[in-house]
Amino acid sequence: MAKKASSSSPSHSGAFVWTRKDIVGLDELSAREIVHILDTAESFKEVSTRSIKKVPALRGKVVALLFFEDSTRTRMSFELAASRLSADTILFSSRGSSVAKGETTLDTARNIEAMGVDVLVIRHKQPGAPHMLARKLRTPVISAGDGPHEHPTQALLDIFTIRQKLGRIEGLKVAIVGDIAHSRVARSNIIGLRKLGAEVTVIGPPTLVPSAIAAMGCRISHNLDDVLGEVDVINMLRIQFERFGSNQFPSLREYSRLYGLNAERVAMCKKNLLVMHPGPINRGVEITSEIADGPNSCILQQVTNGLAIRMAALYLVSQGKE
């Protein structure tokens, strides 16, 4: 049963107190901190069902959204999450900005910090950019994705959705399929799921699954059909053509034949299989419409839960005392 959000802020049982200033990756978080974010998101989930979808938890605060890469779902989700918490937002896009004139990311962030903002949310193509800002700024920083490195709030909403649907994370078998080499979502999911006790298998063509990924504690397979029957959750990733120059496999048709999720493959799986996708979906490539819109899919629930996770992240870093 979901906990109810109070009129101003969430409350939790137990003695755990959030102290972190920033959320820039799941690698830095303990299992207990990850669970605390999930529990806080559970408290906020109910807000979106109200006739007036707001709580005053961050009234008077200003959230700056610094997006150096294009985004639709993540940017809108953070913007709406801030609004639901009664915070004001300012949106920065690198297109046509001072960055185009040569200003550094740090100088841009320092100038925005000097305007008196309370939280900075940053997406950047350079791995480690949110971590650098977190070290240099007094203002709390939340990563909205940094190149192919990490996407912590996406992994948190994925984990939240799994826990919501299956009641637990520990002991589950999760498959992540597709472009592992270029996926920040895959990396954050591997880290978070393993910290909470899940078993993770990554699947894809050898050119898109670096052998070094095994060092993160996951299993590697290049044959989707060999794994399907044993997994509880399958997370399908799109091919990120924008992150590599040459073809990594013979053709999209060949990729779909070997690694695409369709009705025949879902029939090989457990009946209560969860099908996930971080979006955007390339229908007919990594997943068919029949499965993306079918009874096993929780893709739209992921989007809904992303709002609660981002509300939790904004709320917690604004309370951090690190």
N, C-alpha and C positions, 0 to 999 in steps of 0.2 A: 504494500500500500504506500503510495507516495506521501511524503511528509508535506504539510501545508506551510506555505510561506507566510510569515507574519506581515503586518502592514509595513514594516520598515526593513527588516533583515532576517536572515535565517537563523535558526537555533539548532543546536545538535547536542545529543547526549555525549557523555564522556568528557575527558579533560584535554583533548587535543586542541591546541591553539595554533592557528596559521601564523607564521612569522616571516615568510619569504616576501621580498620586495618584488620579485619578477617571476614570470613563467615563460621561459625561453626554450625549454626542451624537457622531455620526459626523462632524459638521461640524468638530469640533476635532481629529480624528485624521488623521494622514497615511496615505497608501496603505500604507506600510511597517508602520505600527502596526496597521492593519486586518489585514494579512496575518499579522502576528505573533500576533494574537488567534486567527485561524483555525488557524494551525499549533499553537498551544497547545491549542486545543480538539481537534485531531486526536490529540494526545498523550493527552488525557483520555478520548477516546471509548471506548477499550478497557476502561476501568474498569467500565462498565455491563454488560459481558459476563462478568465474573468471578462466581464463586460467592459470594465476599465482596466486595460492591461498595463498597469504601472504600479510600482512600489517606490517609496522615497529613499531607498537605500543609498543612492549616490546623488541626492539632490544637492545642487550647488557645485558639483564636480564637473570637470571638463575632460573629455576623452578625445585625444588626437589620433586619427587614423592615418598612418603614413604608409601609402601603398606605392612602392617602387616597381611593382609588377602588377599586371592586370589581374583583376579578380571580380567575380560577381557574387557568388554565394557567401564566401568568407567575409568580404567587406560589408555586404548588406546585413549579414548575421550579427557582426560586431556593432554596426550602427544601430540596429534595432535593439540589440541587447542593452546598449548604453541608454537608449531612449526608455526602455522598460524599467530601468533603474532610476529614471528621472535625471540622468546626466545630460549635459550638452555635448555635442560632438563638433569637431572640425575635421574636414577631410582634406588630405594632401595627396596630390597625384604628381608624379615626377614629370609628366608630360607638360611642357610649357612652363615649368617651374624654374627656380634658381639652380636646380641640379643640372638642367640643360645648359646653363651658363657656366658650369664648372664647379659649383659648390659641392663640398663633400657631404656624405650622408651624416657624419657627426655634426658638422656645422649647421646643417639643416635642422637636425634634431635639437641642438642646443638653442637655436633661435626660437623654435616652437616651444621648448621648455621654458624659455624666458618670458613667454606670453602668459605663463601661469597655469599651464595644463596640469592635470592630476594623474593621468595615465597615458602612456604612448603604446599604441598597437602598431607593429611594423611588419610588413611583408617586403622581402628583398630578394633579389636574384643571387646575392652573394652569401654563401654559407658562412655562418658566424656573425652576420651583421647585428642581429638582435642581442647576441651575447656581448658584443663590443659596446653597444649603447647601454646595456644594463650595467656594465662596469664603469662607464664614463658619466652617466647621468644620475641625478638624485631621484628623478621621476621613475615610478614603476614602469617596467617594459613587459609587454606580452608579445610573443612571436606569433605572427599569422602565416608563418612559413618562410624559410630561408633557403632558396635554391633547392638542391636535391638533398639537403641535410635533414631537417625535421619540420613537422607541422603538428605541434603538440595538441592544439585544441581539436583538430580533426581526429586524431587518435583518441582523445578523451571522449569525444562524442560517439565514436565507433564503439569504444569499450562500454560506455554508458548504455548504448543501445543493446549490446549483447547482454549485459547484466539485467537490463529491463526485460528482455524477451526470454532469456534462459535462466535467470535467477542467480547466476554465479559466473565467475571467470575461471576460478581454479579448477584444473582438471579438464577443461575444454580443449578440443583440438581445432585449431583455426588454420585455414589455408589462405594465403595471400597470393594472388595469381596475376601475372602480367609483367609490366616494366619495372622490375625491382631496382634495377641499376640507377634509374633516374627519379625514383619515387621517395619524396620526403614523408609521404603518408605511410609507406611500408616501413620505413625506419622507425618512426614514432610508434606505430602499432606493435612492431616486434618488441621494442623496449618496454612499452606499457603492459602489453599482454603477458610477457614473460615475468615481469615484476609481480604480477598478480596471480601467477601460477598456471597460465595456459601453455599449451604446447603448440608451437608455430611452425608451419611448413611453408616455404616460399617456392613457387612454381612458375616456370617460364622457359623460354628458349635459352640456351647457354650464353648467347650474346647479351641477354638482358638480365641475367642472374649472376652477378659476380661471385666467385667462390669465396671471397673474403667475407661475404655476408654471414657465412657459417660461424664466424667468430662472435656474432651477436647471440649465439645460442639457439639458432633455428636450424631446421632440417631443410635441405635443398632437394628438389625433384624437378626433372624435366619432362615428366609424364603426368599430365593432369588425371587421366583415367585411373592410374594406379593409386591415387590418393583419395578420390572422391568418396568412396564408400565409408571411409573412416572419420571424416571431418564433421564437426557440428556447425561450423561457420565457414563461409567462403567469401572472401573480399576480393572483388574483381577490380583491377586497375586498368586505366586506359594507357595506350602507347603514347608517350610524350615525345612526339616527333620534333617539337620545338627545342628539345634539349640534346639532340644528336644530329649530325650532318648526313651520314650515309645510312643506307638501309641495314637493319640489324637482323632481317629475316627475308626470305624470298618474296613474299607478297602478303597483303592483308588477308586474302582468301586462304592462304596456307596457314597463317597465324590463327585465324578463326577456326579452321578445321582442327588444329591441334590444341588450342588453348581457349577457345570460345565456350561460354556457358550457354547451353541450349536445353530444350526439353528432354532430349535423349540422355544427356549427362545428368540432369537433375533427377531423372528416374533411377539412376544408379546410387543416389545419395540417401541418407537418413530422411525419414518423412518430415521431421521438424527442422530440417536444414535452414539456416539463416543465410540469405543472399544479400550481400552488401556491395556498395559502390560509392566512392567518395565524390564522383562527378568531376567534370562533365562526362556523360556517357556517350560512347561511340556505338550506337545501336547497330547490331549486325556484325560487329567486329569482336569485342570482348564479351558481349552479352546480347542475347536476342530480346526483342520487345516482349515476347511471351513470358520470359523469365523476369525481366526488369519490372514488369507490371503485374507479376503473378503473385500467388499466395505466399510463397517463400520469401519474397522480397521485403526488405525493411528500408529501402533507399529513402523514401520520403520521411520515414520516422527518424532517420539519421539527420535529415535537414531540420526537422522540428526540434530534435534533441540538441542540435548544435546551438540553438538559441539559449537554452538553459545552461549549457556548458559555458558559453561565453559570458552570460550573466554572472555565473559563479566565478569565473576567472577575473572579471573586472572587479567584482565585489571583494574577492579575497586579496588581490594585490593592493587595493586601496586601503585595506586594513593591516597589511603586513608591517612588521616592526623590525625587520632584519637590519 
